[in-house]
Amino acid sequence: MTQLDLIRNFSIVAHIDHGKSTLADRLIQMTGTVAARDMKAQMLDSMDIERERGITIKANTVRIEYPAKDGRTYILNLIDTPGHVDFAYEVSRSMRAVEGSLLVVDASQGVEAQTLANVYQALDAGHEIVPVLNKIDLPAAEPDRIRQQIEDVIGLDASDAVLISAKSGLGIPDVLEAIVTRLPPPKGDRDAPLKAMLVDSWYDAYLGVVVMVRIMDGVMKKGDRVRMMQTNAVYGIDKLSVLKPQMVDIAELGPGEIGIFTASIKQVRDTRVGDTITHERKGCTEALPGFKPAQPVVFCGLFPVDANEFENLRDAIEKLSLNDASFSTEMETSAALGFGFRCGFLGLLHLEVIRDRLEREYDIDLITTAPSVVFKLHMKDGTVQDLHNPADMPDLTYIDHIEEPRIKATIMVPDDYLGDVLKLCQDRRGIQMDLSYAGSRAMVVYDLPLAEVVFDFYDRLKSVTQGYASFDYSISEYREDFLVKMSILVNEEPVDALSMMVHRDRAEARGRAMVEKLKDLIPRHMFKIPIQAAIGARVIARETLSAMRKDVTAKCYGGDASRKKKLLEKQKAGKKRMRQFGKVEIPQEAFISALKMDS
Amino acid sequence: MEDWQHGGFGLYLHWPYCESKCPYCDFNSHVAAQIDQNAWQRAYLAEIDRMGQQTPGRLLNSVYFGGGTPSLMAPELVAAVIDRIRATWPMTNDPEITLEANPGSVEVGRFRGFQQAGVTRVSMGIQAMNDQDLRRLGRKHSVAEARKAFDVARGCFDRVSFDLIYARQDQSLDAWRIELGKALELAIDHLSLYQLTIEDGTAFADRFAKGGLRGLPSEDLSAEMFELTQELCDAAGLPAYEVSNHAKPGSESRHNLIYWRGGDYIGIGPGAHGRMTLNNTRWATEAIKSPALWLEMVKAGKSPELPRSALTAEERGLEYLLMSLRLSEGLNLDRYQHLSGTALNARKIKDLSDMGMLSQTDTHLHATAAGRMVLNAVLRELVVA
């Protein structure tokens, strides 16, 4: 056990690409926590997807021993948190487990929208914050301007910000000293009953569920019988370790310390993040304030391209949800796509990450339907129904009105692109709430429908600002609007997988775009095919795919019979990938392209 | 009666060499600096002997020298092959012995020799009726040379056919009308008119993939060209008896009809395919493609064939279906059922007939003019459940 005044617990707040993972790597490296030969980039991002995309999805932790200039050796616990808005709930709970934060800002780029949201969470959690300006060695670095910006935008004194280059290692010793001298040690009472916060949990194929805890009071030892205060479940601690970042067993964890344990827990769902853990006997009486569980806000259908893969998909989804209690699933059938799952996610990135993991780690080709949000249907009989899937929309005559989720979006953008951003937000039915400046960067706050954001908003924002805008949002409220279900008909037959909820005023434009896209995606048939978008019985957009005119093979002699026969046999097999709508066959690829979120 | 007898029995012999490779061609053709015609002669004769032992006593209707450019074969080689064939199988009184020829001067000098060897019909690769397009197609001859070659051929052979390739780069409907008019003036009783197809593995395919080969006709324009072709050929008394083949009634290529009518044919030479019904099993044969390897194997007394595959009833039905619907005479429904063991899907036939793609008599099923143009889609519809 470590003396409280020799412990510092902290997290790092930064925008994507501002150097958070590189700084974490340097801290680990410089203190010799990991042998040089074992060092790899983004040490704490263990998932392939995290390394590839340069993002952090799961919170992670490392215990660093640091011999400080005062001659004493400190234990530094770094909790690396996700930077993306989708995982804001992970950030907020990790923040509660530590006392301070390093605020890393790129010395040429300045403060971004995500930084802002995360730094406010740190302030909410009562953190001491040490500003760190990174990439100070780049020619474009303007430390003075960025210091001023931090003061203007965040209201934080940045005069003694630490200047570093995480890439070259410049200034890293100053960061380590600042952690020790400027961040407060944790508080806690070793003699009080055990009170530990469940910070995170994940599934490990060898160990089962691994639980990360921060000890508030008391001592946790291997073999202890502990109780989860929310679920009342009791477990025996099999293994107690700290992460360096590999697991190193430890005899006990005392106040202020962060570590992990295993206790033969089968599913991540059995552990509630934010729960309080105490001893089975002589436990504490008062629990820590819990966290609100994260609610899925974006929904889409996931279908196997090959119907025979359905069972594999079901297994894979079960395995993934062992580790991620935040995404919800239920079975879904679609005339177009067969059997699959309707899944709920914390946001679009979360959706993409899960989809990527299913495809890569479980090797299943997936069709992802257009993402949608949860609409609230206020029925004439006074009840309220949640609509997760436009295909399930009841008859309009039973509906009084429809509400949709709205978000508060914060966008930071260089002045030059402001006009385009405002136009984009207006086009997406946004209501401007605030517009302010920090130097040449504007910060706009918009009230936007989430449904408009899940439909290629990021892409549009990126493209109109050439990637210079940053964006963050939080769900604000449900509000009524004039929403309708738009169906797509191919040769007069409705195609359920393509129906979507849209605002009445935007229905024509969306319908037109969809039918034009489909006209290019559906192959010609021997007859002409009308492709229509409709609201109820009213057609709002129409294209006609003309009939095929000629496809006969010019030459077919003795040697060609075998070739031609094989082709037909292949087409027979390829039939699996075609979906029949009346007389029309639509290749699955057409659905994939039509529904593809432009990522 | 065995089923193959509906189509007859023929022999295809493949000569794998050309003077140069045309950029559209995906046949098994090669350019070689030196060709030992004597070695090829020994090998062809050995193969005729081997095949003859498996099909003794069958009445042979037709022989076809294809390639490659078989008009580059020495007339003595062709004579030796025909003599050996005659010695191996009984032949009909008036057998059709066709040789594919290029209209180059070297080849033309051999026409008399081919005639004396026993060739009765030539099929000439004229391909286009203007010099610029001939060059674009990689052809070595000019229109004037082609016309001269054609005259020589007419003097030597009773039956002369020629090929044209249309739906070429930058070819308008009117340009094709004029070109086909000229061709029909020249034609005697048989004409093969192929729309240019970009085949995988050809120089054109490479160019096409790299965004080259601009100005190819749209599907609509090639459909109009096809329709115009039918119209002009019908008017000239050369209706289509097959998708791309036109003839005066009675002058059809008997050899090619064997393929489309599901007859048996022996394939000899590198890459040659065959169909042989032996003891009620129909075998698909295919020889090794490489000319050097083929020659080496035959020289060593081994069979140059890849493993033969026995066709199932379903495959036999499928082959008959996809070949016979190319013919204006169509598919014999009883024969199909007998071959495949099942009848065609009546509902699909009705749907396709309602769409105007098929027509049916008591005994036969035909692709209509509209149906023949989209025959691949029609076949897919009939075959894919």
Interface residues (C-beta under 8 A of the other chain):
Chain A: R524 H525 M526 F527 M548 R549 K550 D551 V552 T553 A554 K555 C556 Y557 G558 G559 A561 S562 K564 K565 L568 E569 Q571 K572 K575 K583
Chain B: Y12 Y194 Q195 L196 T197 E219 D220 S222 A223 F226 V243 S244 N256 Y259 W260 Y265 G267 G271 A272 H273 G274 R275 A284 E286 E315 L318 E319 L322 M323 R326 D351 L352 M355 M357 R372 M373 V374 L375 N376 A377 V378 L379 R380 E381 V383 V384 A385
